[in-house]
Amino acid sequence: MKNILLFAFVLISSLTFAQDKKSLEERAQAVYKATTNSSGDYAAVAEYTYPKVFDIVPKETLIEVMNSVLNSPEVKIQMLDIKPDFSYGAIKKIDDAYYCLIDHNLGMKMIFTQDIPSEQGEMIKEQIKAAMETENVVFNDDENSFTIKQKAQMLAISDSHTDYDWYFINLGDEGSEKFIGMLFNDKVREEVGF
């Protein structure tokens, strides 16, 4: 009898974990699709953002900032729909929350409104490489644009604030680093590894 109960517990735990991993994968794909197919609809992207972020910055403000950054008078940034090639870290339970680091491919095109001479384009290309920590930057002289592909990382969170659905925060940019320190204690940052 004891072995049957142990087997049932292990089976239920395995099924719950598999379902949780599946929901994580589905939500990660959905947020990636919203990001690459936003066409200016940054509200769709905000719907997948970890809700506690909006305790720091109101959702409407975040959407406005995203819109102004990606559609400035000087440069328009288009997110490219490339294969994300997700790589999921371990799902870690800390206190009553679950966390997972997800690495993925990210592509974008920066289209400048002012003409950039070829020699200046090469200089800007090197600056973009350094700033975005990638070697995969191409200057498109004909389009007056740069195509950038890089590895990116996001943090998936499932907790009582999300009704235990998965929500996300992009890691590695200035804005997210500020949120991380305000939202997560040292224990979480250390154990998850961000």
GISULZI-V20889 format. One line per field, one symbol per residue. ss: DSSP state (H for helix, E for strand, L for the rest). phi: phi as a letter, one per 30 degrees, with the letter a starting at -180 (. if undefined). burial: + if it has 24 or more other C-alpha atoms within 12 Angstrom, else -. A space follows every 50 residues. Layout:
ss: ???
phi: ???
burial: ???
//
This chain:
ss: LHHHHHHHHHHHHHHHHHHHHHHHHHHHHHHHHHHHLLLLLHHHHHLLEL LLHHHHLLHHHHHHHHHHHHELLLEEEEEELLLLLLEELLLEEELLEEEE EEEEEEEEEEEELLLLLHHHHHHHHHHHHHHHLLLLEEEELLLLEEEEEE EEEEEEEELHHHLLLLEEEEELLHHHHHHHHHHLLHHHHHHHLL
phi: .dddddddddddddddddddddddddddddddddddcdhicddddddcde ededdcbeeddddddeddddbdddbcccdcdcddhebcdddccbhcbbba dbcadbbabcccdcdcdeddedddedddeddchbccbbdcedchbbcbba dbbbccbbaddchiccbbbdcjcedddddeddcbdeedddddjb
burial: -------------------++--++-++++++++++-+-+-+++++++++ +++-----+--++--++--++----+++++-+-+-+-+--++----++++ ++++++++++++---+----+--++--+---+----+++----+++++++ +++++++++-----+++++++----+--++---+---+---+-+
//
